[in-house]
Structures are given as C-alpha cells and as structure tokens.
Amino acid sequence: MRNPDWWLHKTIVETGAFLCCDGFSKIKYHPESVRIDLLIKLIEAGYQRQILIGGDLARRSDLTSYTGGPGLGYIAGKWLPRFRLELSEHGYPEKQVAEICADFFINNPAGYFNMTKPY
C-alpha cells in the first residue's frame, strides 16, 4: 500500500471492487500504523467484505532464509497480532475482531476467487 489515501481507497471500494492491501513490513513506504489506520477506517465505513491482505514478499531480500528479511511468516506472526490488538484498542470486541480477521484472510479471498456467476 504505497498510497494510503482515504479518498482514493473509498472511491475504489464504492465501485464494488476488492482492495488488496500489501506492503506490510515495508516501513520505507509507511509505518504499519498508517496501513492499519486506513484499514480500520475502511472497516468503519462498511467495506470490511472487500479487503484482501497480500504479502508482497516475493524478492529474495524479503525472505528470512536469504537475508534475514521479514519472511513469509511476517503477516500471521507479527502483523496480525498487532492488527488484532489495535482493533481491540479501538473498541472492537473479540468476537468482531475474529470476524474481521476471518473476512480478510478466509471469506473475502474465497469470494474474490469464486469468479463464476450464480445461477
């Protein structure tokens, strides 16, 4: 997520499109707080079911085994616990936090990749 512009993201999701947010662990673009704040704002605006989380960890320099980079486990191991904590700090009860995380990591990708038209 190189451009965490609220207006731009809101304009995109208003069309019904999914947003795939990535770049987590890459603080050279933005600190995690900027990304998390935008995600919470999107959730509060009702777009929770249109958000996908991506890793953007495809370079060798991103992998722990090569250079000590954040690695493929970063999102589940470090980012997700922080995201859950920040949702709680914003007043979200644990049940809703679990629902949001299930949407981001299970339900939304399942819906996105189901590209068949219903009968």
DSSP file with accessible surface (Angstrom, degrees, kcal/mol):
  #  RESIDUE AA STRUCTURE BP1 BP2  ACC     N-H-->O    O-->H-N    N-H-->O    O-->H-N    TCO  KAPPA ALPHA  PHI   PSI    X-CA   Y-CA   Z-CA
    1    1 A M              0   0   17      0, 0.0    20,-0.1     0, 0.0    34,-0.0   0.000 360.0 360.0 360.0  89.3    0.0    0.0    0.0
    2    2 A R        +     0   0  159      1,-0.2    21,-0.0     2,-0.0     0, 0.0   0.710 360.0  42.5 -83.6 -21.9    2.1    2.8   -1.3
    3    3 A N        -     0   0   87      2,-0.1     2,-1.4     1,-0.0    -1,-0.2  -0.778  62.8-177.7-127.4  90.4   -0.6    5.4   -1.3
    4    4 A P        +     0   0   32      0, 0.0     2,-0.6     0, 0.0     3,-0.1  -0.139  25.4 154.9 -82.7  45.7   -2.8    5.2    1.8
    5    5 A D     >  -     0   0   69     -2,-1.4     4,-2.4     1,-0.2     5,-0.2  -0.632  35.8-153.7 -78.0 114.7   -5.1    8.0    0.5
    6    6 A W  H  > S+     0   0   63     -2,-0.6     4,-2.8     1,-0.2     5,-0.3   0.922  93.0  50.8 -54.8 -49.0   -8.5    7.5    2.2
    7    7 A W  H  > S+     0   0  156      1,-0.2     4,-2.5     2,-0.2    -1,-0.2   0.928 110.9  48.7 -60.5 -44.2  -10.4    9.3   -0.6
    8    8 A L  H  > S+     0   0   60      2,-0.2     4,-2.0     1,-0.2    -1,-0.2   0.952 114.1  44.8 -62.0 -47.7   -8.8    7.1   -3.3
    9    9 A H  H  X S+     0   0   22     -4,-2.4     4,-2.5     1,-0.2     5,-0.2   0.910 113.4  50.5 -64.8 -41.2   -9.4    3.8   -1.5
   10   10 A K  H  X S+     0   0   52     -4,-2.8     4,-2.1    -5,-0.2    -1,-0.2   0.923 108.8  52.4 -62.3 -42.3  -13.0    4.9   -0.7
   11   11 A T  H  X S+     0   0   45     -4,-2.5     4,-0.5    -5,-0.3    -1,-0.2   0.897 111.1  47.8 -61.9 -38.9  -13.6    5.8   -4.3
   12   12 A I  H ><>S+     0   0   64     -4,-2.0     3,-1.4     1,-0.2     5,-1.0   0.952 112.6  45.9 -68.4 -49.6  -12.4    2.4   -5.4
   13   13 A V  H ><5S+     0   0    1     -4,-2.5     3,-1.9     1,-0.3    -1,-0.2   0.804 100.5  68.4 -69.2 -24.7  -14.4    0.3   -3.0
   14   14 A E  H 3<5S+     0   0  105     -4,-2.1    -1,-0.3     1,-0.3    -2,-0.2   0.764  93.6  59.8 -62.9 -21.5  -17.6    2.3   -3.7
   15   15 A T  T <<5S-     0   0  110     -3,-1.4    -1,-0.3    -4,-0.5    -2,-0.2   0.581 122.7-107.7 -79.2 -11.0  -17.5    0.7   -7.2
   16   16 A G  T < 5S+     0   0   49     -3,-1.9    -3,-0.2     1,-0.3    -2,-0.1   0.390  73.9 140.5  97.8  -2.0  -17.8   -2.7   -5.5
   17   17 A A      < -     0   0   38     -5,-1.0    -1,-0.3     1,-0.1     2,-0.3  -0.299  53.1-115.5 -71.3 157.8  -14.1   -3.7   -6.3
   18   18 A F        -     0   0   68     -3,-0.1     2,-0.5    33,-0.0    33,-0.2  -0.658  21.2-141.2 -85.7 150.3  -11.9   -5.5   -3.8
   19   19 A L  E     -a   51   0A  14     31,-3.3    33,-3.4    -2,-0.3     2,-0.7  -0.963   6.4-157.6-110.6 127.4   -8.8   -3.9   -2.4
   20   20 A C  E     -a   52   0A  82     -2,-0.5     2,-0.5    31,-0.2    33,-0.2  -0.929  13.3-162.8-103.9 111.6   -5.7   -5.9   -2.0
   21   21 A C  E     +a   53   0A   4     31,-3.0    33,-3.2    -2,-0.7     2,-0.2  -0.823  23.3 146.4 -97.0 130.4   -3.6   -4.3    0.7
   22   22 A D        +     0   0   51     -2,-0.5    33,-0.2    31,-0.2    34,-0.1  -0.732  27.8  92.1-144.0-166.4    0.1   -5.3    0.8
   23   23 A G    >   +     0   0    2     32,-0.3     3,-2.0     1,-0.3     7,-0.2   0.543  51.9 163.6  86.4   8.9    3.5   -3.9    1.6
   24   24 A F  T 3   +     0   0    1     30,-0.5    -1,-0.3     1,-0.3    51,-0.1  -0.318  66.0  24.6 -61.3 143.2    3.3   -4.9    5.3
   25   25 A S  T 3  S+     0   0   26      1,-0.1     2,-1.3    49,-0.1    -1,-0.3   0.247  93.5 109.6  82.4  -8.0    6.7   -4.8    6.9
   26   26 A K    X>  +     0   0   28     -3,-2.0     3,-1.7     1,-0.2     4,-1.1  -0.633  36.1 166.5 -98.8  79.1    8.0   -2.3    4.3
   27   27 A I  T 34  +     0   0  123     -2,-1.3    -1,-0.2     1,-0.3    -3,-0.0   0.593  60.9  83.3 -73.8  -5.9    8.3    0.7    6.5
   28   28 A K  T 34 S+     0   0  154      1,-0.2    -1,-0.3    -3,-0.1    -2,-0.1   0.767 102.8  35.8 -66.3 -21.2   10.3    2.5    3.9
   29   29 A Y  T <4 S-     0   0   66     -3,-1.7    -2,-0.2     1,-0.4    -1,-0.2   0.881 137.7 -25.6 -92.5 -52.8    6.9    3.4    2.4
   30   30 A H     <  -     0   0   47     -4,-1.1    -1,-0.4    -7,-0.2    -2,-0.1  -0.975  66.6-101.1-157.3 150.3    4.8    3.9    5.5
   31   31 A P    >>  -     0   0   65      0, 0.0     4,-1.2     0, 0.0     3,-1.1  -0.340  41.1-108.1 -69.6 158.7    4.8    2.7    9.1
   32   32 A E  H 3> S+     0   0    7      1,-0.3     4,-2.8     2,-0.2     5,-0.3   0.837 116.6  67.0 -56.9 -32.3    2.4   -0.1    9.9
   33   33 A S  H 3> S+     0   0   39      1,-0.2     4,-2.6     2,-0.2    -1,-0.3   0.873  97.3  52.8 -59.7 -35.5    0.2    2.4   11.9
   34   34 A V  H <> S+     0   0   48     -3,-1.1     4,-2.0     2,-0.2    -1,-0.2   0.936 112.4  44.2 -66.4 -44.5   -0.7    4.2    8.6
   35   35 A R  H  X S+     0   0    0     -4,-1.2     4,-2.4     2,-0.2    -2,-0.2   0.928 115.1  47.8 -65.8 -44.2   -1.8    1.0    7.0
   36   36 A I  H  X S+     0   0    0     -4,-2.8     4,-2.7     1,-0.2     5,-0.2   0.919 109.7  52.8 -65.9 -41.1   -3.7   -0.2   10.0
   37   37 A D  H  X S+     0   0   83     -4,-2.6     4,-2.3    -5,-0.3    -1,-0.2   0.915 110.5  48.0 -60.5 -41.3   -5.5    3.2   10.5
   38   38 A L  H  X S+     0   0   10     -4,-2.0     4,-2.4     2,-0.2    -1,-0.2   0.928 111.1  50.7 -66.1 -41.8   -6.6    3.1    6.8
   39   39 A L  H  X S+     0   0    0     -4,-2.4     4,-2.5     2,-0.2    -2,-0.2   0.925 110.7  48.9 -61.6 -42.7   -7.9   -0.5    7.2
   40   40 A I  H  X S+     0   0    4     -4,-2.7     4,-2.9     1,-0.2    -1,-0.2   0.919 110.0  51.6 -64.5 -39.7   -9.8    0.5   10.3
   41   41 A K  H  X S+     0   0   96     -4,-2.3     4,-1.4    -5,-0.2    -1,-0.2   0.911 110.3  48.9 -63.1 -39.5  -11.3    3.5    8.6
   42   42 A L  H  <>S+     0   0    0     -4,-2.4     5,-2.6     2,-0.2     6,-0.3   0.903 111.5  49.7 -66.4 -39.9  -12.4    1.2    5.7
   43   43 A I  H ><5S+     0   0   11     -4,-2.5     3,-1.9     1,-0.2     5,-0.4   0.947 109.9  50.4 -61.7 -47.6  -14.0   -1.2    8.2
   44   44 A E  H 3<5S+     0   0  116     -4,-2.9    -1,-0.2     1,-0.3    -2,-0.2   0.782 106.6  55.7 -64.7 -24.9  -15.8    1.5    9.9
   45   45 A A  T 3<5S-     0   0   48     -4,-1.4    -1,-0.3    -5,-0.2    -2,-0.2   0.445 124.6-102.7 -86.3  -1.2  -17.2    2.8    6.6
   46   46 A G  T < 5S+     0   0   58     -3,-1.9     3,-0.3    -4,-0.2    -3,-0.2   0.635  89.3 116.4  96.2  16.1  -18.6   -0.7    5.9
   47   47 A Y    > < +     0   0   43     -5,-2.6     3,-2.1     1,-0.2    -4,-0.2   0.173  29.8 118.3-105.6  20.3  -16.1   -2.1    3.4
   48   48 A Q  G >  S+     0   0   32     -5,-0.4     3,-1.0     1,-0.3    -1,-0.2   0.821  72.8  56.8 -54.3 -34.9  -14.8   -5.0    5.5
   49   49 A R  G 3  S+     0   0  140     -3,-0.3    -1,-0.3     1,-0.2    -2,-0.1   0.397 102.6  56.2 -84.6   8.1  -16.0   -7.6    3.0
   50   50 A Q  G <  S+     0   0   37     -3,-2.1   -31,-3.3   -32,-0.1     2,-0.5   0.210  83.7 101.4-120.3  14.0  -14.0   -6.0    0.2
   51   51 A I  E <   -a   19   0A   0     -3,-1.0     2,-0.3   -33,-0.2   -31,-0.2  -0.876  43.8-176.3-110.0 130.3  -10.5   -6.1    1.7
   52   52 A L  E     -a   20   0A  17    -33,-3.4   -31,-3.0    -2,-0.5     2,-0.5  -0.919  17.9-139.6-117.0 147.7   -7.8   -8.7    0.9
   53   53 A I  E     -a   21   0A  27     51,-0.8     2,-0.3    -2,-0.3   -31,-0.2  -0.939  21.6-175.3-111.8 125.5   -4.4   -8.9    2.5
   54   54 A G        -     0   0   18    -33,-3.2   -30,-0.5    -2,-0.5   -31,-0.1  -0.825  23.3-142.3-117.3 160.8   -1.4   -9.6    0.4
   55   55 A G        -     0   0   27     -2,-0.3   -32,-0.3   -33,-0.2    -1,-0.1   0.880   9.7-162.6 -89.8 -40.9    2.2  -10.2    1.4
   56   56 A D        +     0   0   64      1,-0.1     3,-0.2   -34,-0.1   -34,-0.0   0.938  48.7 130.2  51.1  44.7    4.3   -8.5   -1.4
   57   57 A L        +     0   0   14      1,-0.1    -1,-0.1    13,-0.0    15,-0.1  -0.456  18.7 121.6-122.6  58.6    7.2  -10.6   -0.1
   58   58 A A        +     0   0   92     -2,-0.0     2,-0.2     5,-0.0    -1,-0.1   0.643  45.4  91.6-100.0 -16.4    8.4  -12.1   -3.4
   59   59 A R  S >> S-     0   0  166     -3,-0.2     3,-1.9     1,-0.1     4,-0.5  -0.520  80.7-122.5 -81.2 150.8   12.0  -10.9   -3.6
   60   60 A R  G >4 S+     0   0  169      1,-0.3     3,-1.6     2,-0.2     7,-0.4   0.875 113.2  61.6 -57.2 -35.7   14.8  -12.9   -2.2
   61   61 A S  G 34 S+     0   0   65      1,-0.3    -1,-0.3     5,-0.1     8,-0.1   0.690  97.9  58.9 -67.9 -15.6   15.7  -10.0    0.1
   62   62 A D  G <4 S+     0   0   17     -3,-1.9     9,-2.8     7,-0.2     2,-0.4   0.622  88.7  92.6 -83.0 -15.5   12.2  -10.3    1.7
   63   63 A L    XX> -     0   0   42     -3,-1.6     4,-2.1    -4,-0.5     6,-1.2  -0.663  69.8-143.5 -91.8 134.8   12.9  -13.9    2.8
   64   64 A T  H 3>5S+     0   0   84     -2,-0.4     4,-1.5     4,-0.3    -1,-0.1   0.885  98.6  58.6 -58.6 -41.1   14.3  -14.7    6.2
   65   65 A S  H 345S+     0   0  106      1,-0.2    -1,-0.2     2,-0.2    -5,-0.0   0.753 113.8  36.4 -67.3 -23.8   16.3  -17.6    4.9
   66   66 A Y  H <45S-     0   0  144     -3,-0.9    -2,-0.2    -6,-0.3    -1,-0.2   0.895 140.5  -4.5 -93.4 -51.5   18.3  -15.4    2.4
   67   67 A T  H  <5S-     0   0   89     -4,-2.1    -3,-0.2    -7,-0.4    -2,-0.2   0.334  95.1 -99.0-130.0   5.5   18.9  -12.1    4.1
   68   68 A G     << +     0   0   58     -4,-1.5    -4,-0.3    -5,-0.7    -3,-0.1   0.676  69.7 158.0  79.5  15.6   17.0  -12.1    7.4
   69   69 A G        -     0   0   16     -6,-1.2    -7,-0.2    -9,-0.2    -1,-0.1   0.036  62.1 -83.3 -62.4-178.9   14.1  -10.2    5.8
   70   70 A P        -     0   0   51      0, 0.0     3,-0.2     0, 0.0    -7,-0.2   0.822  67.5-155.9 -63.0 -31.9   10.6  -10.3    7.4
   71   71 A G    >   -     0   0    3     -9,-2.8     3,-1.6     1,-0.2     4,-0.3   0.074  34.0 -65.3  79.6 168.5    9.8  -13.6    5.6
   72   72 A L  T 3  S+     0   0  138      1,-0.3     4,-0.4     2,-0.1     3,-0.4   0.711 128.2  62.2 -67.8 -20.1    6.5  -15.2    4.7
   73   73 A G  T 3> S+     0   0   50     -3,-0.2     4,-2.9     1,-0.2     5,-0.4   0.498  76.4  94.7 -84.0  -0.2    5.5  -15.6    8.3
   74   74 A Y  H <>>S+     0   0   40     -3,-1.6     4,-2.9     3,-0.2     5,-2.4   0.915  82.0  48.3 -60.1 -48.0    5.5  -11.9    9.0
   75   75 A I  I  4>S+     0   0   21     -3,-0.4     5,-3.3    -4,-0.3    -1,-0.2   0.963 121.9  32.8 -62.3 -51.3    1.8  -11.2    8.4
   76   76 A A  I  45S+     0   0   73     -4,-0.4    -1,-0.2     3,-0.2    -2,-0.2   0.874 126.4  42.4 -72.6 -34.3    0.5  -14.1   10.5
   77   77 A G  I  <5S+     0   0   51     -4,-2.9    -3,-0.2     3,-0.1    -2,-0.2   0.830 134.6   2.9 -85.8 -33.7    3.3  -13.9   13.1
   78   78 A K  I  X5S+     0   0  147     -4,-2.9     4,-1.3    -5,-0.4    -3,-0.2   0.728 127.7  46.9-120.9 -46.9    3.8  -10.2   13.7
   79   79 A W  I  ><S+     0   0    1     -5,-2.4     4,-2.8     2,-0.2     5,-0.2   0.946 108.7  52.9 -70.0 -46.7    1.4   -8.0   11.8
   80   80 A L  H  ><S+     0   0   35     -5,-3.3     4,-2.9    -6,-0.3     5,-0.2   0.916 107.2  50.6 -60.3 -45.2   -1.9   -9.9   12.6
   81   81 A P  H  > S+     0   0   66      0, 0.0     4,-2.2     0, 0.0    -1,-0.2   0.920 113.4  47.1 -59.5 -38.5   -1.4   -9.9   16.4
   82   82 A R  H  X S+     0   0   98     -4,-1.3     4,-2.9     2,-0.2    -2,-0.2   0.927 111.4  50.5 -66.5 -44.0   -0.7   -6.1   16.2
   83   83 A F  H  X S+     0   0    0     -4,-2.8     4,-2.4     1,-0.2    -1,-0.2   0.938 110.9  49.3 -58.9 -45.2   -3.8   -5.6   14.0
   84   84 A R  H  X S+     0   0   72     -4,-2.9     4,-2.2     1,-0.2    -1,-0.2   0.912 111.8  49.1 -60.7 -42.9   -6.0   -7.5   16.4
   85   85 A L  H  X S+     0   0   99     -4,-2.2     4,-2.6    -5,-0.2    -2,-0.2   0.923 110.7  49.4 -63.6 -43.6   -4.6   -5.5   19.3
   86   86 A E  H  X S+     0   0   24     -4,-2.9     4,-1.3     2,-0.2    -1,-0.2   0.877 108.9  52.7 -67.4 -35.6   -5.3   -2.2   17.6
   87   87 A L  H  <>S+     0   0    0     -4,-2.4     5,-2.3    -5,-0.2     3,-0.5   0.942 110.6  48.5 -61.2 -43.8   -8.8   -3.3   16.7
   88   88 A S  H ><5S+     0   0   50     -4,-2.2     3,-1.9     1,-0.2    -2,-0.2   0.907 108.0  53.7 -61.5 -41.4   -9.3   -4.1   20.4
   89   89 A E  H 3<5S+     0   0  135     -4,-2.6    -1,-0.2     1,-0.3    -2,-0.2   0.756 103.7  57.3 -66.0 -24.1   -7.9   -0.7   21.4
   90   90 A H  T 3<5S-     0   0   93     -4,-1.3    -1,-0.3    -3,-0.5    -2,-0.2   0.317 128.9 -98.2 -86.1   5.5  -10.4    0.9   19.0
   91   91 A G  T < 5S+     0   0   63     -3,-1.9    -3,-0.2     1,-0.3    -2,-0.1   0.535  73.1 147.5  94.5   7.4  -13.2   -0.8   21.0
   92   92 A Y      < -     0   0   25     -5,-2.3    -1,-0.3    -6,-0.2    -2,-0.1  -0.639  46.9-126.3 -77.0 127.8  -13.9   -3.8   18.8
   93   93 A P    >>  -     0   0   77      0, 0.0     4,-2.4     0, 0.0     3,-0.5  -0.340  26.0-106.3 -69.5 157.2  -15.0   -6.8   20.9
   94   94 A E  H 3> S+     0   0  105      1,-0.3     4,-2.5     2,-0.2     5,-0.2   0.851 118.9  56.3 -55.2 -38.1  -13.0  -10.0   20.5
   95   95 A K  H 3> S+     0   0  157      1,-0.2     4,-1.9     2,-0.2    -1,-0.3   0.926 110.3  44.4 -61.8 -42.1  -15.9  -11.7   18.5
   96   96 A Q  H <> S+     0   0   71     -3,-0.5     4,-2.7     2,-0.2    -2,-0.2   0.882 110.4  55.0 -71.1 -36.5  -15.9   -8.9   16.0
   97   97 A V  H  X S+     0   0    0     -4,-2.4     4,-2.5     1,-0.2     5,-0.2   0.939 108.9  48.7 -59.0 -45.1  -12.1   -8.9   15.8
   98   98 A A  H  X S+     0   0   43     -4,-2.5     4,-2.5     1,-0.2    -2,-0.2   0.897 110.8  50.4 -62.2 -40.0  -12.3  -12.6   14.9
   99   99 A E  H  X S+     0   0   95     -4,-1.9     4,-2.4     2,-0.2    -1,-0.2   0.909 110.1  49.7 -65.3 -42.1  -14.9  -11.9   12.3
  100  100 A I  H  X S+     0   0    0     -4,-2.7     4,-2.8     2,-0.2    -2,-0.2   0.944 112.8  46.6 -62.0 -46.5  -12.9   -9.1   10.7
  101  101 A C  H  X S+     0   0    8     -4,-2.5     4,-2.3     1,-0.2     5,-0.3   0.900 110.9  52.2 -65.1 -38.6   -9.8  -11.4   10.5
  102  102 A A  H  X>S+     0   0   30     -4,-2.5     5,-2.4    -5,-0.2     4,-2.2   0.897 111.2  48.4 -63.9 -39.2  -11.8  -14.2    9.1
  103  103 A D  I  <>S+     0   0   14     -4,-2.4     5,-2.7     3,-0.2    -2,-0.2   0.961 113.5  46.0 -63.5 -50.0  -13.2  -11.9    6.4
  104  104 A F  I  <5S+     0   0    1     -4,-2.8   -51,-0.8     1,-0.2    -2,-0.2   0.865 127.2  26.1 -61.7 -38.5   -9.7  -10.6    5.5
  105  105 A F  I  <5S+     0   0   73     -4,-2.3    -1,-0.2    -5,-0.2    -2,-0.2   0.618 137.2  11.1-106.9 -14.8   -8.0  -13.9    5.4
  106  106 A I  I  X5S+     0   0  111     -4,-2.2     4,-2.0    -5,-0.3    -3,-0.2   0.654 123.1  40.1-126.8 -63.1  -10.7  -16.5    4.6
  107  107 A N  I  ><S+     0   0   63     -5,-2.4     4,-2.4     2,-0.2    -4,-0.2   0.913 115.4  47.0 -67.5 -46.4  -14.1  -15.2    3.5
  108  108 A N  H  ><S+     0   0    1     -5,-2.7     4,-2.9    -6,-0.3     5,-0.2   0.941 113.9  46.6 -66.2 -46.0  -13.0  -12.3    1.2
  109  109 A P  H  > S+     0   0   30      0, 0.0     4,-2.6     0, 0.0    -1,-0.2   0.920 112.2  52.5 -61.2 -37.8  -10.4  -14.3   -0.7
  110  110 A A  H  X S+     0   0   62     -4,-2.0     4,-0.7     1,-0.2    -2,-0.2   0.920 113.0  44.0 -62.0 -42.0  -12.9  -17.1   -1.1
  111  111 A G  H  < S+     0   0   42     -4,-2.4     3,-0.5     2,-0.2    -1,-0.2   0.898 113.4  51.0 -68.3 -39.5  -15.4  -14.7   -2.5
  112  112 A Y  H  < S+     0   0   92     -4,-2.9    -2,-0.2     1,-0.2    -1,-0.2   0.924 111.3  46.1 -64.9 -44.1  -12.9  -13.0   -4.8
  113  113 A F  H  < S+     0   0  151     -4,-2.6     2,-1.4    -5,-0.2    -1,-0.2   0.566  90.7  87.7 -81.2  -6.2  -11.6  -16.2   -6.3
  114  114 A N     <  +     0   0  100     -4,-0.7    -1,-0.1    -3,-0.5    -4,-0.0  -0.695  52.4 164.0 -89.0  85.9  -15.1  -17.5   -6.9
  115  115 A M        +     0   0  142     -2,-1.4     2,-0.2     2,-0.1    -1,-0.2   0.329  31.5 111.9 -91.3   7.7  -15.5  -15.9  -10.3
  116  116 A T  S    S-     0   0  108      1,-0.1    -2,-0.0    -3,-0.1     0, 0.0  -0.571  70.9-116.7 -82.0 147.5  -18.4  -17.9  -11.5
  117  117 A K        -     0   0  183     -2,-0.2    -2,-0.1     1,-0.1    -1,-0.1  -0.614  32.7-112.2 -79.3 139.1  -21.8  -16.3  -12.0
  118  118 A P              0   0  126      0, 0.0    -1,-0.1     0, 0.0     0, 0.0  -0.366 360.0 360.0 -69.4 152.0  -24.5  -17.6   -9.7
  119  119 A Y              0   0  278     -2,-0.0     0, 0.0     0, 0.0     0, 0.0  -0.480 360.0 360.0 -81.1 360.0  -27.4  -19.5  -11.4
